[in-house]
C-alpha cells in the first residue's frame, strides 16, 4: 500500500489561487493519477486526471471551465493541482488518487485520450482541505 503526503490546502479568497501537491512513496510512472474533491454534504466529484507515461494526456471536469491545471513529476513521485480563479463553490476536501494499472487511456482515432473511470482509482491520499471565502 503506497504512502501519501498531500499538502497545499488552506484558505483563499475568491479569485485567488492555490496549488495542491501529492507525493507518493512509490513510483507513479505509467499510472493514471486523479484529483477528486468532496464538498460538504455532497458526493465525490472527479476533478482531473493525468496519465504519467511518456505521453501525458489530461482530462478535466467541465465544471472547472479551464481554471485548474494538473501536472506531475515522475522523478519526484508527485502530482500537483494548480487552482486559479477560485470561487466559494471550490470549497472542499481534495484527494489525490491512483489507478496503478493505467486503465484510463483509450484511443480516439489515432490520438490517445483519457476516458474517466472513477472506480478504477483504488489508492487514495488522506485529503487536504480548501476553503474559499467570498
N, C-alpha and C positions, 0 to 999 in steps of 0.2 A: 504494500500500500504506500503510494508516494506521500511525502510530507509537503505541505503547502504553507507559504507565507504570503498573505495578502496585505497590502498596505496602500496608503494614499487616500483613503476615505477621510471624511471630515465635513466641515461646514463650508458653504459658499453662498454667495448672494446670487440672485437671478442675474443671468447674463455672464456670470463668471465661468471659470474653468477649474477642473481637477484632473489629475492623472492617477489612475489606479495601477498598481503593479501586482503581479502574482508570480512568485518564484516557486519552482517545483524542485524536489530533491533528486529527481532522476531526469534522464534525457527526455526531451519532448519532440525531437525531430521526427517528422512523419506523423505527428498527431494532429487531430482536429482539436483546437483549443477554443473554448467558448467563454463568453461572459453572459451570465444570467442576472436578473435582478428580481427582487420581490418587494413590491410596495406594500405598505401596511394594509392588511385585510384583503390582499389580492393573491392570485396565483403567481407562480414564477413566470417570468417573461424571458424569452431568448432575445438577447440584445445584439450579439455579433459572434461571428466565427471566423477563425483564420486557420488555414492548413499550414503546418510548419515544415513542409518539404521544400524541395528545390524550387518548385512552383508554389506560390503562396497566395492562392485566391482567397478572397474575403467575402463575407456576407454580412449585411446589416439589416436590422429590422426597419420596416418602412417608417415606423413612428419616430425614428431618430432624425429623419429629414437631413441627413448629412452632417449632423453636429458632432458625432463621435468618430474616433479613429482607433482601430485595433491594430496593434503591431506586436512583433515578437523578436526575441533574440535567443536563438538556439544555444549559443555559447554560454549565455547567462541562465539558460533554462527558465526563461521568463517571458511572460506576455504582459501587455500594457493596454490600457484603455484611456485614451485622451478624450475628455468630455468637455466640449465647448458649448457656449451659449446655454448654460444650464437654466432650467426652469424648476419651480417647486414640484412639478409633476415628476421630476427625475429623482426625488427623494425616495430612497430605497436602500435595501441591503444588496450589495453587488457580490456575486460569486463567480470565480473562475472555475472552469470545469474542463475535463479532458476526455476525449474518445481516443484511447491509445491504439485502436485498430484503424484509425483514419477512414472511417466509413462515411464521412460527409461529402466525399467527392463523387461527381458524376460527369459524364461527357455531354456537352451540348454542342452537337455538330463536332467540330474539331477543337473545341475550347473546353478546358477543364473548369468546372464551376462547382460551387458548394451547394448541396441540397440539404437544408436544415433537417436534422432528425434528432430532436431533443432527447429522446430516450436512449440514444447511444452514449450520452455523456454520463458515465457511471462514477467517475472520480471527481470530487468536488472539494474546493477550498472551504475555509471556515467562514468566509464572508467579510466584507468591510462596509461600514455604514456611510451613506452620503446623505447629507441634509442640506437642502437648498431653500433659502428664505427669500421672500419677495421684497 
